[in-house]
Every structure is written in C-alpha cells, then in structure tokens.
Amino acid sequence: MNIEIVNHKDRRAWKEFFDSYYGALCNHCSRIVPERSAVEDIVQEVFIKIWDGNVVFENENALSAYLYRSVTNNALKYLRDTHVEEERLQQWCEAEQDMSEDEFSSVVQEEVLRKLRELIDQLPAERRKILLMSMEGMKGEEIAEQLGVSINTVKQQKYRAYKFIKEQLGDYWAVAVLFFL
Amino acid sequence: MERNGHSVTEIVHRVLRHLLGEEDEREREEFHRLIHEPGLLNNASDLENREKIMEQLNTPSSFSSGEAYERFISYCRKRERVRWIRFARVAAVLVLPVLLGVGAWWLLSREKDSAALLSQVEEVSPVSPKAYLTLETGQHVALGQQGQTTMQDGSVMRQDSAVVSYAGLEKADKSKVVFHELNVPRGGEYLLVLSDSTRVWVNADSRLRYPVRFEGKREVYLLVGEAYFDVARDEALPFVVHTSRGQVKVLGTEFNVNTYDKEAGVVTTLVEGSVQFAAPGKAVKSVVLKPGDQLLTGEGNDWQVREVNVAEYVAWKDGEYVFNHQTLENLMKIVERNYDVTVFFASEGCKSLRFSGDLKKYDKVEKFLQFIETGGDVRFVIKDRTITVYKK
C-alpha cells in the first residue's frame, strides 16, 4: 500500500485502498456490533472522515492503527448510543489502555488475511495460482500436472513468488523494527 | 497497535513467514512461543493452522467492497455538490443586483443578446495548491495560508499561499542538519526558497526532501515528480539533486529535473550554465550538458542527449505548458496532474494524435479541451472530474 495514495486523496487510486481494508474492517467491526447494516455504516463513516479531514499518515502502520482504532471506537459508541447489549459494552470498555485480547486478536486475524491478499494480488496470474496451490500443500509435480506446465516452470514461478513476498515482508519487517527500537 | 509490547505488524509478519515455511528451526520455536504467550492472543491456534487460513483466503468476503465504494463515492460527490450549491447561493446574492442592473439596461436599450446564458457547462478549475511539509519530527504542516512556524532550534519558517522560506538560521545549532520534505499533491505547485537562496519550483504530484540549512554541502532529494531549480551561484559548493536514478550536479545554473515518466527515466533540461549527471554505482558514467541540451536516462545504459526547445520543458514554472507535436496521451497526463481529474480514452486510437500549442496552467480546462477539439478529431465529455475522450 502506497501511503501517498491515501494522503493525496487521488480518487482513482483510493479504490485500491478502500478495497484492501473494507472487508477486514467490516469483519473486525462485526465482532463488536452484530447488526450488519450498522457495521457497514460505521466503516463507511471512518473512510469518509479520512476523505473529508486533514489527517496525513506517516506510513502503513499508522494508517492501520488509525483505521482499526476508529472502527473500534465508533462501534463502541454505537453500542452505547443504541443502549443495546450493555453487557457486551461492559466487556469491551473495561479493557485496559493497551488493546484488549479480543480486539488485538481480531485485528491480527484480519491483518494476516488482508496483507496476504494484498501481496498475492500483486503477482501475475500463473505465479499466483502456483503459489496458492503450493501453499495449500500440493507437491510440485501435482501442480505441474494439473496446470499442464513443466516442473521447471512450477519451480521457477514458485521461487519468484516467494522471493517477491519475502522482499515485501522484508520491507514490512524493517518498518516494524524501526518502530519499536 | 500493541499488546504486551508486541505490535500487530510484528505478529502478522511472523504469521506470514510461518505460513510460507520461510523460517528456520529457531524462528519456528520463537513463533510458537510468541503466539502462545499468555494473555496475548485468543486465536493462536487459528493463526498457525495453515488449512484454516487458506480456507478463509479462498472464501469470498461477506462484505462487498465494490458496492460500498460506489456508495462512498456517491456520498462524496453529493457533499461536493452541496458545497457548490451553498457557494452558488452566495454567488446568486451577489449576481442578482448586477442582473437587475443589466435587465434595466436591456429593457431600456431593447438590444437582443444572443449569449447562451442558459447553457450548463460543468467547469473544472485547477485545484488550489494544498501542499504540506513533513518536518523532521514527523509533524505535518499544511501549506496554503500565510503564517510562520518557529522551529525547535529557534529559526523561523515563513509561508504564504505559494512560497516557503526560512529565516534566522544563523542562530540555529550548526551540528545538526534538519531535513524537511515538501509534498505537492496533484493540482498543486509550490515555490521553495532554500537557505542559500536557491529557488525551487516544485510541480504537481512531487516530493522534495531538503535540509533546512545547507552545512558543508548543498544536496537535495527529488523523491518523486518534477522540479525547476534556479541555483544560487557558489563556485566552492556544487549543488546536487539526488533522484532515484542518479544525481544531477551543478554550479550556478538553471535547470529542470523531471522523473514523472518511468520509461524516460530522469529527464534533465538545462537552461543556463552547465550540469553533470551521474548514475549510482556507475561512477564512471557521467554526462555534461550545455544550455539547451536535454538528457534522458531510460532503463539501463541507453542515455540520450538531445537539443530541445527549452520552453517546452520548463514553461510550467511560469504557469504555462508549451507543447510541440506532443501526443494526446502525454498532454492528458499533464491535464490529470494539474487539474486532479481522471482521463479515460474511450478510443485507444486517440492517444497517438499529436498537437502543438500551449496551455495556461490556471485556465479552466474547458478552454484547453475546446482548443484541442477544434484542431483534431476528438471530442471530450466532462463528468464528475472525469474526462472521457471520444473519436469525433
């Protein structure tokens, strides 16, 4: 995710940003608020607030933190305002300043899938297919046979896919380390 | 986002490495210890279950982002319309007395006016520059209003709607070099005056990183985009512009550096003086330019020096684009950057049509499009900041 796209509010490029986060944020939100329609409204509102506002993000970490935080806060606010499920609210509000275990686990879960999708989507079609098959535990020969390509092609594509993802994660890792040094 | 001193990013990274089987024995152990750390995660078993993750990956999301995005965009457009209507209401109050006056005059003179007052044309003006500065502290300062900011070291940064300059730097601590980064979005443009009084015009969709005060050397970083430099003369200290593809080194001189086009590489156009370009890792290879020369560094080693009509490449800083036998595709890229619009070619063939002329940067885009329409076999339709190009 190129952070400038989000900061510059380029409408065409925003779709990429929106698509990447929308499902993840909705899933996270629906763990707090059960009503589906409310979930989508809450997430929409967070995007609109960024679009209308002047928040500028330093990097993807800051963006993710902002998004999940806002969704969580707005979801809690929704629960409070609608006076539903006071027990559930109690549970979420009693969480310490640090993220609660539930909230943290939910964010990790969504970010694993979202980040993985984002990385895989950047691969060319054949390479993506071979990577997915291999991640599902298929052997090189099986993949070659099923796709009707040579074993060497499979090996090469797999190597390139892993290399790409490793490089991308390398970046990601470096940012994380910097953040916490 | 942290819990027990672990960030989401860190854990996500570990999970993905584990999923790809890209870890050694020690890392695998560490991974298990991390995700099973008491009180950290309540879904550790899901995170190490490859089959479960693959299954979730293959399950289409129950929330459709496509529809939601449509809803989002239409909401944003509606808000823009509301703002416009509000503006129109204010405008109407101002215009009404004028119209009354005109009406009276018209009644008196009985002269027929055939002006198409009723024709409704959507107008797209260049967007006002909304650049921002990123300070060393990571703090962002929105530019565009008059004001000044006092830095930690006591120096003062002055800004108005289009210029940033610095003062009081001599008081500052000389041992520490502070960097600022100027971000100019699409539709913007900004003039920056550096501490050696070198002036830099930074074009739309560009980022420039520079030290607030030059200390011992004069070096700036054009991270993305295009900038025009009018470098203050200092024989002892060459001025260096770093780009992702190499560096431009100069003495007092005027030149333009453009990195927009990935294929063309770094396009350096020299107006006055002399400059030298050197690619990274290839210290041997450098080129010296004469005024009127342009250097294109494409992919690899195929550098090309050619003589050009300088105005075509540098007039943008004076609010004008001059083009000569330029493809419509390239012209529309300039339009996209300057008006923050999206251009869509309904007919692929139109891209290669060529035009000559000029575009005043602050004109309404319609004026420019009309000019192109009269000169070529194309037709433009503007809707919601999207320009569609049709064959006539």
Interface residues (C-beta under 8 A of the other chain):
Chain A: E4 N7 H8 K9 D10 R11 R12 K15 F18 D19 Y22 G23 C26 N27 V39 E40 V43 Q44 F47 I48 W51 D52 N54 V56 E58 N61 S64 A65 Y68 R69 D98 M99 E101 D102 F104 S105 V107 V108 Q109 E111 V112 L113 K115 L116 R117 L119 L132 M135 E136 G137 Y162 I165 K166 L169 Y172 W173 V175 A176 F179 F180
Chain B: M1 E2 R3 N4 S7 V8 T9 E10 I11 V12 H13 V15 L16 R17 L19 L20 E22 G39 L40 L41 N42 N43 D46 L47 R50 E51 I53 M54 Q56 L57 S61 S62 F63 S65 G66 A68 Y69 R71 F72 I73 Y75 C76 R79 Y132 G138 H140 A142 N183 P185 R186 D205 R207 V224 D340 T342 R385
